[in-house]
Amino acid sequence: MSPHDVPPENEEIPFMQRLLDNPFILLFLGVASPAVLYLIWGIMEIVSIPLGK
């Protein structure tokens, strides 16, 4: 391992790397995204039901 392979201490970690390294954010995204999609799908289904006379 050469000295060039070690990142400097003051180097900023990229946002996406910080996001993907956090298991709680990944858990939240994995639960929230299907919930929001199913909620939108359900609202679309309810709105598409024709009104009775």
N, C-alpha and C positions, 0 to 999 in steps of 0.2 A: 504494500500500500504506500503510495507516494504522498508527499505533503500536499499535492494538488487535489487529491481525492477528498480531503477533509474540508467540509464547508466552514467558512469563517463563523465565529460566534455571533457576530452582529448582523448576519444575513437574515433578511425577512423570509419567513416561510410563506409560500404562496397560499392564497385563500382556498383554492380547491383542495390542496393537500391537507390543510387544517380541517376542512369540512369532511373529507373522506377518512381522516384519521380518528374522528370522534364517533364512537359507536352509538352514543345516545342520539346524536343528530341523524345518523343513518337509521336507527330504530324509529325515530319520529317520522322521518320521510317515508319509511316503508309502511307505516301504519296510516299516516295522514293522506298520502297520495291516493291509495285505493278508496279510502273513505270519502274523500272529496269527489272522486270520479263516480262512485256509485251513488252519491247524493245527487250529483248533477244528472246522472242517468235516470234516477228515480223521479226527479222533478220533471224532466223531459217526458217521461212516460205518463205521468199524471196530467200534464198539460195537454198531451196528445189525445186523451180520452174525450170522445165527443160528448157534448152536453145532452142530457135527456130532455124530452119535451114535457 
